[in-house]
Amino acid sequence: MQAPRAYYTLHDDPEDGRTQARPLDEQLIALFRNMLLQRAVDTRGFQLNRQGKIAIAMGSEGHEAVQAGTGAAFVRGKDVLFPYYRNTGIVLACGFPLVDVFRSQFARATDRTKGRQIINHVTDRARGIASISSIIASQVTHAVGAAYAMQLRGESDRAVFCTFGDGATSEGEWHEGLNFAAVHGVPVVFVCENNRWAISTPQSKQMLIEDVAIRAGSYGMPGVSVDGFDPLAVYEAVRRPANGPSPAAARRSSRRSATASSLTRRTTTTAPTVAATRWTSTAATTRSAVRAAAGRRRVLSAAEAAALRAEVTAQVNACTDAVEAEPLPERTDLYGNVYEGPDSPWT
């Protein structure tokens, strides 16, 4: 693993996907802002659900650093992401527009799926973001297939990112995908966001091992465990190696401090644990993001960090209000994109 450099290559131009190398301080602030945005979107989603404005909310609180760091390593215009349903943060970090996240949540006519998909199951082919599925681990075999296609086409400058939770590692598709990837040496990075709960099933009821990453060795590929509260450590673990991409598995330890979704009861943690985890994850991600890796110099003052948090909150609230005012799909469009020919089944 290479040592941190004074400059990182982050890919953050949503208009044309061009690679931009920026000073480390700026990128630390960008990582911090992305984590704040994730938390604000997460919080707003549950608020809207409790207000009866959206049908369901899905939580990813505590995963902010993992998703920001992984998104920073994603090369826009080249790489492909196969995310899972708790990955709103990663798709935002990979360039998916904030307004389209809320169009999905509100099921508006302007939504990319015309309001047909469950919330946060977004997709953007132009940005290399594959459709999210609720079927646990189904994206693993799809990701491996995409990586295999890149290999067959000789696209050595491209890679696939496949993300999932620890629960997915108990599914057959996960094992089949990793074995195929290892045997054929396809360019894919598997990222396990291990929050130690598969919805309401604790890790101890799924497996007897503590570190999910050691499973990678069973398939003959490298596996590494990383502090999921440190976005720079995550970035270093998943960034493309100098000798080109190859199959690899990485596990990020995080802690989900909110309910899995608005449809589930909080069975995963007690109230004191939730409060402690929220403080710990916020403090850890803030500390990692606003300090440089070398020299430990402070990048943001407490006042600047608070101002940035207020700015992000205002942005999310304004976006919510704007999307809520957009039209709902017409009832006559119900059968659109289902059958060839006219939308109406009666014609």
C-alpha positions as CSV (number, residue, x, y, z in Angstrom):
1,M,0.0,0.0,0.0
2,Q,1.4,3.4,-1.0
3,A,2.0,6.1,1.5
4,P,-0.3,9.1,1.4
5,R,0.7,11.7,-1.1
6,A,0.5,15.5,-1.0
7,Y,-2.0,15.2,-3.9
8,Y,-4.7,12.7,-4.4
9,T,-6.6,12.1,-7.6
10,L,-10.3,12.6,-7.0
11,H,-12.9,12.5,-9.7
12,D,-15.5,15.0,-8.9
13,D,-16.7,16.8,-12.0
14,P,-20.3,15.7,-12.5
15,E,-20.5,17.5,-15.9
16,D,-17.9,15.8,-17.9
17,G,-16.3,13.3,-15.6
18,R,-12.8,14.6,-16.1
19,T,-10.1,13.6,-13.6
20,Q,-9.1,16.5,-11.4
21,A,-6.1,16.5,-9.0
22,R,-6.6,18.9,-6.2
23,P,-4.5,19.8,-3.1
24,L,-4.9,17.5,-0.2
25,D,-6.6,20.1,2.1
26,E,-9.3,20.8,-0.5
27,Q,-9.9,17.1,-0.9
28,L,-10.2,16.5,2.8
29,I,-12.8,19.2,3.0
30,A,-14.6,17.6,0.0
31,L,-14.6,14.3,1.8
32,F,-16.0,15.9,5.0
33,R,-18.6,17.7,3.0
34,N,-19.7,14.5,1.3
35,M,-20.1,12.8,4.7
36,L,-22.1,15.7,6.0
37,L,-24.3,15.5,2.9
38,Q,-24.9,11.8,3.4
39,R,-25.9,12.3,7.1
40,A,-28.2,15.2,6.1
41,V,-29.9,13.2,3.3
42,D,-30.3,10.3,5.7
43,T,-31.9,12.4,8.4
44,R,-34.1,14.2,6.0
45,G,-35.4,10.9,4.6
46,F,-36.6,9.7,8.0
47,Q,-38.2,13.0,8.7
48,L,-40.1,12.9,5.4
49,N,-41.2,9.4,6.1
50,R,-42.5,10.3,9.6
51,Q,-44.4,13.2,8.0
52,G,-46.0,10.7,5.6
53,K,-44.4,12.4,2.5
54,I,-42.4,9.4,1.3
55,A,-43.2,5.7,1.6
56,I,-40.0,4.4,3.2
57,A,-36.6,5.6,4.4
58,M,-33.4,3.6,4.5
59,G,-30.7,4.4,7.0
60,S,-26.9,4.4,6.4
61,E,-25.9,6.5,9.5
62,G,-22.4,5.4,10.5
63,H,-21.3,4.5,7.0
64,E,-20.4,8.0,5.9
65,A,-16.6,7.6,5.8
66,V,-16.7,4.2,4.1
67,Q,-18.9,5.6,1.3
68,A,-17.0,8.9,0.9
69,G,-13.6,7.2,0.7
70,T,-14.9,4.5,-1.8
71,G,-16.5,7.2,-3.9
72,A,-13.2,9.2,-4.0
73,A,-11.5,6.2,-5.5
74,F,-14.1,5.7,-8.2
75,V,-12.9,7.0,-11.6
76,R,-15.7,8.7,-13.3
77,G,-16.2,8.0,-16.9
78,K,-14.4,4.7,-16.7
79,D,-15.3,2.7,-13.6
80,V,-18.6,1.0,-12.9
81,L,-20.3,0.8,-9.5
82,F,-22.7,-2.0,-8.4
83,P,-24.0,-0.6,-5.1
84,Y,-26.5,-2.0,-2.6
85,Y,-29.6,-0.4,-1.1
86,R,-27.7,1.3,1.8
87,N,-25.4,3.2,-0.6
88,T,-27.0,6.6,-1.2
89,G,-23.7,8.1,0.0
90,I,-21.5,6.3,-2.5
91,V,-23.7,7.2,-5.5
92,L,-23.6,10.8,-4.4
93,A,-19.8,10.6,-4.0
94,C,-19.7,9.1,-7.5
95,G,-21.5,12.0,-9.0
96,F,-25.2,11.1,-8.8
97,P,-27.2,14.4,-8.6
98,L,-28.7,15.2,-5.2
99,V,-32.0,16.3,-6.8
100,D,-32.4,12.9,-8.4
101,V,-32.0,11.2,-5.0
102,F,-35.0,13.2,-3.7
103,R,-37.0,12.6,-6.9
104,S,-36.6,8.9,-6.2
105,Q,-37.7,9.4,-2.7
106,F,-40.8,11.4,-3.6
107,A,-41.6,9.2,-6.7
108,R,-42.0,12.3,-8.9
109,A,-42.6,12.2,-12.6
110,T,-39.2,13.7,-13.1
111,D,-37.6,10.7,-11.4
112,R,-35.3,8.6,-13.7
113,T,-37.5,5.6,-13.2
114,K,-40.7,7.8,-13.4
115,G,-41.5,7.1,-9.8
116,R,-41.7,3.3,-10.3
117,Q,-38.8,2.2,-8.1
118,I,-38.5,1.9,-4.4
119,I,-36.6,4.8,-2.9
120,N,-32.8,5.0,-3.2
121,H,-32.8,2.3,-5.8
122,V,-31.3,4.7,-8.3
123,T,-29.4,4.1,-11.5
124,D,-27.4,6.2,-13.9
125,R,-25.8,4.4,-16.8
126,A,-24.0,7.5,-18.1
127,R,-22.2,7.8,-14.7
128,G,-21.4,4.1,-14.4
129,I,-23.9,3.5,-11.6
130,A,-25.7,0.2,-12.0
131,S,-29.3,-0.3,-10.8
132,I,-29.6,-1.1,-7.1
133,S,-31.6,-4.2,-6.2
134,S,-33.1,-5.2,-2.9
135,I,-32.1,-8.8,-3.4
136,I,-29.2,-9.3,-1.1
137,A,-25.9,-10.1,-2.9
138,S,-27.5,-10.2,-6.4
139,Q,-25.3,-7.4,-7.5
140,V,-22.1,-9.4,-6.8
141,T,-22.6,-11.8,-9.8
142,H,-23.6,-8.8,-12.0
143,A,-20.5,-6.9,-11.0
144,V,-18.2,-9.8,-11.7
145,G,-19.9,-10.2,-15.1
146,A,-19.3,-6.6,-15.9
147,A,-15.6,-6.9,-14.9
148,Y,-15.2,-10.0,-17.0
149,A,-16.6,-8.1,-20.0
150,M,-14.0,-5.4,-19.4
151,Q,-11.3,-8.0,-19.3
152,L,-12.4,-9.6,-22.5
153,R,-12.5,-6.2,-24.2
154,G,-8.9,-5.5,-23.1
155,E,-10.1,-2.4,-21.1
156,S,-7.2,-2.4,-18.6
157,D,-7.8,1.1,-17.4
158,R,-11.2,0.3,-16.0
159,A,-12.5,-1.4,-12.8
160,V,-15.7,-2.4,-11.1
161,F,-16.6,-1.6,-7.5
162,C,-19.1,-3.9,-5.8
163,T,-20.4,-3.0,-2.4
164,F,-22.5,-4.9,0.1
165,G,-23.1,-5.5,3.8
166,D,-21.8,-8.3,6.0
167,G,-25.2,-10.1,5.5
168,A,-24.5,-10.5,1.8
169,T,-21.4,-12.7,2.6
170,S,-23.8,-15.4,3.8
171,E,-25.5,-15.6,0.4
172,G,-24.6,-18.1,-2.4
173,E,-24.3,-15.4,-5.0
174,W,-21.5,-13.8,-3.0
175,H,-19.4,-17.0,-2.9
176,E,-20.0,-17.7,-6.6
177,G,-19.0,-14.2,-7.6
178,L,-15.8,-14.1,-5.5
179,N,-14.7,-17.5,-6.8
180,F,-15.3,-16.6,-10.4
181,A,-13.6,-13.3,-10.0
182,A,-10.5,-14.9,-8.4
183,V,-10.3,-17.8,-10.9
184,H,-10.5,-15.4,-13.9
185,G,-8.6,-12.5,-12.4
186,V,-11.2,-9.9,-13.3
187,P,-10.8,-6.2,-12.4
188,V,-13.2,-5.9,-9.5
189,V,-13.0,-4.6,-5.9
190,F,-15.4,-6.0,-3.4
191,V,-16.2,-3.6,-0.6
192,C,-18.0,-5.0,2.5
193,E,-19.5,-2.4,4.7
194,N,-19.5,-4.5,7.9
195,N,-21.8,-2.9,10.5
196,R,-22.2,-6.3,12.2
197,W,-25.9,-6.5,11.5
198,A,-27.8,-8.1,8.6
199,I,-31.0,-6.0,9.2
200,S,-31.7,-7.5,12.6
201,T,-29.4,-10.6,12.6
202,P,-26.1,-10.0,14.4
203,Q,-22.8,-11.1,12.9
204,S,-22.4,-13.7,15.6
205,K,-25.5,-15.5,14.3
206,Q,-24.2,-15.5,10.7
207,M,-20.5,-16.6,11.1
208,L,-18.0,-17.6,13.7
209,I,-15.2,-15.4,12.3
210,E,-14.7,-11.8,13.5
211,D,-13.1,-10.4,10.3
212,V,-15.0,-10.9,7.1
213,A,-12.0,-9.9,5.0
214,I,-10.2,-13.2,5.8
215,R,-12.8,-15.0,3.6
216,A,-11.0,-13.5,0.6
217,G,-8.0,-15.7,1.2
218,S,-10.2,-18.8,0.7
219,Y,-10.6,-17.7,-2.9
220,G,-7.0,-16.8,-3.5
221,M,-7.4,-13.0,-3.5
222,P,-6.1,-10.4,-1.1
223,G,-8.4,-9.2,1.7
224,V,-7.8,-6.2,4.0
225,S,-9.6,-4.7,7.0
226,V,-9.9,-1.0,7.3
227,D,-11.2,1.4,9.9
228,G,-14.6,2.4,8.5
229,F,-14.5,5.7,10.3
230,D,-11.4,6.9,8.4
231,P,-12.2,7.9,4.8
232,L,-8.5,8.2,3.8
233,A,-7.8,4.7,5.0
234,V,-10.7,3.5,3.0
235,Y,-9.6,5.4,-0.1
236,E,-6.0,4.0,0.1
237,A,-7.4,0.5,0.5
238,V,-9.6,0.6,-2.6
239,R,-7.7,2.9,-5.0
240,R,-6.3,1.4,-8.1
241,P,-2.9,-0.1,-7.6
242,A,0.0,1.1,-9.8
243,N,0.2,-2.3,-11.6
244,G,-3.5,-2.2,-12.6
245,P,-6.7,-3.6,-11.1
246,S,-7.1,-7.2,-9.9
247,P,-9.7,-8.9,-7.8
248,A,-9.5,-7.8,-4.2
249,A,-11.8,-7.8,-1.2
250,A,-11.9,-5.1,1.5
251,R,-13.9,-5.0,4.7
252,R,-14.7,-1.7,6.4
253,S,-15.7,-1.8,10.0
254,S,-18.6,0.7,10.6
255,R,-21.5,0.9,13.0
256,R,-25.1,1.4,11.9
257,S,-26.5,3.7,14.5
258,A,-30.0,4.2,13.0
259,T,-32.8,1.8,12.2
260,A,-32.2,-0.3,9.1
261,S,-35.2,1.2,7.4
262,S,-38.5,2.9,8.4
263,L,-40.2,-0.5,8.0
264,T,-38.1,-2.1,10.8
265,R,-38.1,-1.7,14.5
266,R,-34.8,-0.7,16.2
267,T,-33.8,-4.2,17.3
268,T,-30.1,-3.8,16.6
269,T,-28.9,-1.5,19.3
270,T,-30.0,0.0,22.6
271,A,-30.7,3.7,23.1
272,P,-27.4,4.4,25.0
273,T,-25.4,2.5,22.3
274,V,-27.1,4.5,19.6
275,A,-26.2,7.8,21.3
276,A,-22.6,6.7,21.9
277,T,-22.2,5.5,18.4
278,R,-23.6,8.6,16.9
279,W,-21.0,10.7,18.8
280,T,-18.2,8.3,18.0
281,S,-18.9,8.1,14.3
282,T,-19.3,11.9,14.0
283,A,-16.2,12.6,15.9
284,A,-14.1,10.0,14.1
285,T,-15.2,11.0,10.6
286,T,-14.7,14.7,11.4
287,R,-11.3,14.1,12.9
288,S,-10.2,12.0,9.9
289,A,-11.6,14.4,7.3
290,V,-10.4,17.7,8.6
291,R,-6.8,16.7,9.4
292,A,-4.1,16.0,6.8
293,A,-2.7,12.5,6.8
294,A,0.8,13.9,7.0
295,G,1.8,16.6,9.6
296,R,-1.6,16.4,11.3
297,R,-2.3,20.0,10.5
298,R,-5.9,21.2,11.0
299,V,-7.7,22.0,7.8
300,L,-11.0,23.4,9.2
301,S,-11.7,25.3,12.4
302,A,-14.7,24.3,14.5
303,A,-16.5,27.4,13.3
304,E,-15.8,26.6,9.6
305,A,-16.9,23.0,10.1
306,A,-20.2,24.2,11.7
307,A,-20.7,26.6,8.8
308,L,-20.2,23.8,6.3
309,R,-22.7,21.7,8.2
310,A,-25.2,24.5,8.1
311,E,-24.6,25.0,4.4
312,V,-25.2,21.3,3.6
313,T,-28.3,21.2,5.7
314,A,-29.7,24.3,3.9
315,Q,-28.9,22.7,0.5
316,V,-30.7,19.5,1.4
317,N,-33.7,21.4,2.7
318,A,-34.0,23.6,-0.4
319,C,-33.6,20.6,-2.6
320,T,-36.4,18.8,-0.7
321,D,-38.8,21.7,-1.1
322,A,-38.1,22.1,-4.8
323,V,-38.6,18.4,-5.6
324,E,-41.8,18.1,-3.4
325,A,-43.3,20.8,-5.6
326,E,-42.7,18.8,-8.8
327,P,-45.6,16.9,-10.4
328,L,-46.5,13.3,-9.6
329,P,-46.6,10.7,-12.5
330,E,-49.9,10.7,-14.5
331,R,-52.1,7.7,-13.9
332,T,-52.2,7.2,-17.7
333,D,-48.5,6.5,-17.6
334,L,-48.9,3.5,-15.3
335,Y,-48.2,1.0,-18.1
336,G,-45.4,3.0,-19.8
337,N,-42.1,1.2,-20.3
338,V,-43.9,-2.1,-19.7
339,Y,-45.4,-3.1,-23.1
340,E,-44.3,-2.3,-26.6
341,G,-46.6,0.3,-28.2
342,P,-49.2,2.6,-26.5
343,D,-49.2,2.9,-22.7
344,S,-52.8,2.0,-22.3
345,P,-53.5,-1.8,-22.1
346,W,-57.0,-1.3,-23.4
347,T,-56.0,0.1,-26.8
